[in-house]
Amino acid sequence: MSKTETLAKIMLGPLLLMQGAYTRRITPKLPEAEGEREGLAGQGQALRLLILGDSAAAGVGALSQTDALSGQLVSRLAKAYQVCWKLWAQSGLDSQALLDRLDQHAPEPFDVALLSIGVNDVTGMLTADQWIARQQQLMKVLVDKFSVRLIVISPLPPMHLFPALPQPLRWYLGNRAARFNQRLAELAQRTDRCTLLTTRLAPVAGAMARDGFHPGPAIYSLWAEDAAQAIARHGAKSPSDTL
């Protein structure tokens, strides 16, 4: 735990807890996007795609999966590949809960996994070391159990800009998210079969969901474009053989 975070907990702990409870109580509970969570799209070289994670991966903030991350990513990839895709995501999951879910799934091969997890870890009690250890576990499971050839990691969003969060809670969670992202970048750089997305998904006016916490379709579009380009860079020749 950083000195800044330790000091903030000492000085602001009761206020942060109160603001956290208040924010959870007043923030609208938006549903996950409706629609299919697996399918086949496009023509060309076969690409087996897994999208997994928390509420953002599940499309909260979009009405349908077509406008969420999964639909927008698949539609882009389908221009060059025959995409066999699945979405394993649920609101409220943290990294440990996602590991538990993966443990319940039977082994199944994928070429690419797009991972979106961590906001619920930031708002929880994990230290940066504990969080990175769970990311390493997730990567190992994806490679060893699901034969993933490329793991595309989504960084934590800029929580210091989330309009749903009051100050100083916004600053505190934003500081944790930034520190987690720094460690995540270091992990991705030293890990084979792994790439970290770089798009800055800043919550500009009109681009977020009405809860002020989740992406809206415009942000999902930017996210999907970044992921599609990363997948193309790493697997343009033959995803099933060269990733």
Secondary structure, DSSP 8 states (H G I E B T S, - for coil): --HHHHHHHHHHHHHHHHHHHHHHHHS------BS-SEEEE-SSEEEEEEEEESTTTTTTTSSBTTTSHHHHHHHHHTTTEEEEEEEEE-TT--HHHHHHHHHHS-----SEEEEE--HHHHTTT--HHHHHHHHHHHHHHHHHTT--SEEEE-----GGG-TTS-TTHHHHHHHHHHHHHHHHHHHHHTSTTEEE--------TTTB-TTSSSB-HHHHHHHHHHHHHHHHHHHSS-HHHH-
